[in-house]
Amino acid sequence: MTTPDIAARRVLGACAALMVGALALTACGGNASANSDDSKGGQDSAARTSTAKIVISAKDGSTGASINTTGVQVSDGRLTGVKMTVAGSGQAVDGTLSADGSTWKPKERLERGTKYEISATAKDSKGLTAAANSIFTTVNSSNSYIGTYTPDNGTTVGVGMPVSFNFDKVISDKKAVQSHITVTSSSGQQVVGHWFGSQRLDFRPQEYWKAGSKVTMKIDLDGVEGANGVYGVQKKTVTFTVGRSQVSTVDANTQTMTVVRDGKTLRSVPVSTGSPEHTTYNGQMVISEKFTQTRMNSQTVGLGGEYDIPDVPHAMRLTQSGTFIHGNYWYNKGNPPFGREGTSHGCVGLADVQGAQGDTTAKWFYDNSLVGDVVIVKNSPDRTVQPDNGLNGWNLSWSEWTAGSAV
């Protein structure tokens, strides 16, 4: 899953409602100043006043400035210098000046709850100087929310991959938040959002994404009030590509899995699903994570001390509650269960070797799978997986899905 967008991770930043203050030479107070010659006074002084008008988006003294869109712009002139620092420490904030000299923006998203200073100068066509300053504080974490999202920008995913947001605050105005996130596909498929509770919002089309399509997610939550006094801090466009279509079907009756890619069967392989005591969920499940090797401990999924395996090979997550499809090297070599019986604690096992090396069934499936591929389990005595247990909203009908939209 994507973490909040503080380093290059899928989480994007934004902020409280933009408070704009025009700090021009002839009108601003405080410590704004200009290098105009007014020694003659009267009409001659007015004639010598710069026509350049500087606007710093974050108003002097404000405490809810945007971490995304704070910047400087000038009309009737050209910026000649902008200095931005972290108040107190004096740490410089690098920025970019537009080619025409009309705007300046920080290169990186600002930090939440941080006090900054900006001083800017500009000249008009006659060379007369204007100046403006602002000291402000960006929106703080207690008054803002961020949505951790998946998939990441620039990734290629399987046809079952939904767009999924998990917000760090309870969202009471779901309509306002959802209406400021748009997801579109080059395939033309209609995409609708669905709320799971008050902190998770997923988007998907009625059917799986069309193979090869491009999906664009536009997040415009900067300043959007999601709850009383709590504002969004994200403004970003994310795109990802849908790869080939691969859907694998596990039949618990026959203990086999049939892998179908772009409508053609690649291979049918033997598996071992859950035991009679620990059955495997039925339903459509989406691969959400892949690990060449990972530790699996029964206590982390609410069981006793049945197992603690430090190096489970070729593991791919299907549910948040702990269902994986993975390699198994600890099986009884004299009586392999694959294709014969269910012996797991609810996972789907494939024949493998310790160390995740060798030409094994599990390695083949791992190498041929993408995050976002679909694994369907049928004929298990267990119930259908809950749609919010992992990225598994496909287990809702389209009418049920659209009923969960706030717009």
Salt bridges, closest charged atoms under 4 A:
ASP5 OD2 - LYS236 NZ 3.22
ASP44 OD2 - LYS40 NZ 3.87
ASP152 OD2 - ARG9 NH1 3.43
ASP152 OD1 - ARG10 NE 1.76
ASP202 OD2 - ARG200 NH2 2.77
ASP220 OD1 - LYS235 NZ 2.81
GLU289 OE1 - ARG317 NE 2.75
ASP308 OD2 - ARG295 NH2 2.70
ASP352 OD2 - HIS314 ND1 2.64
ASP367 OD2 - LYS363 NZ 2.67
ASP373 OD2 - ARG244 NH2 2.82
ASP382 OD1 - ARG383 NH1 3.75
